[in-house]
């Protein structure tokens, strides 16, 4: 497994070793000791699995407030996404900065996002399935988010004609969080 920094403190891409042969492939998507060697000591407690039927589905940008903030490890099982992490830590020098990366079933990359970041993605293919590990249980009372199309973030999403949940349509702008 290789770790690639993204330019945002604590957010990085993990690239597994993939062993392929005529039958298909094998890879370790999670290995406690190897993660420890890469400086990842997160104790994950829950796996979440989503399926988006339509290309151009956006989920997010979501996060949970303390004390239920979550670190996430995201990977794609089928299809592809453009995955985004936004720094929302109020005292961070990179507050409001974001990073985006393509994750797919084909490239098998994973994105590690620590607490203090909002997370969202746009599906690049129909029938995309995403699996992500979190280190804190879902807490509906602490569930928050920011608008995917916030002009101060200026995230260049791969699509503008998107499918959103009613909840995500109602999210506030980043400036409303301060």
NORMOJO-V661665 format. One record per backbone hydrogen bond with DSSP energy under -0.5 kcal/mol. CO is the residue of the C=O (numbers start at 0). NH is the residue of the N-H. Records with the same first field share a line. If there is no record, write none. Layout:
CO=NH ; NH
//
This chain:
1=14
3=12
6=8
7=10
9=11
10=5
11=111
12=3
13=15 ; 109
14=1
15=17
16=27
17=19
18=25
20=23
23=20
25=18
26=28
30=34
31=35
32=36
33=37
34=37 ; 39
35=38
38=40
41=43
45=133
47=131
49=129
50=52
51=127
52=126
53=56
55=162
56=122
58=120
60=145
61=118
62=143
64=67
70=134
71=112
72=132
73=110
74=130
77=128
78=104
79=123 ; 124
80=82 ; 102
81=121
82=100
83=119
84=98
85=87 ; 117
86=95
87=89
88=91
91=94
93=96
96=86
98=84
100=82 ; 102
102=80
103=107
107=15
108=75
109=13
110=73 ; 112
111=11
112=71
113=116
115=87
117=85
118=61
119=83
120=58
121=81
122=55
127=51
128=76 ; 77
129=49
130=74
131=47
132=72
133=44 ; 45
138=141 ; 142
139=142
141=64
143=62
144=171
146=149
149=152 ; 153
154=156
159=161
161=163
162=57
164=168
165=169
166=169
167=170
171=146
172=175
173=176 ; 177
//
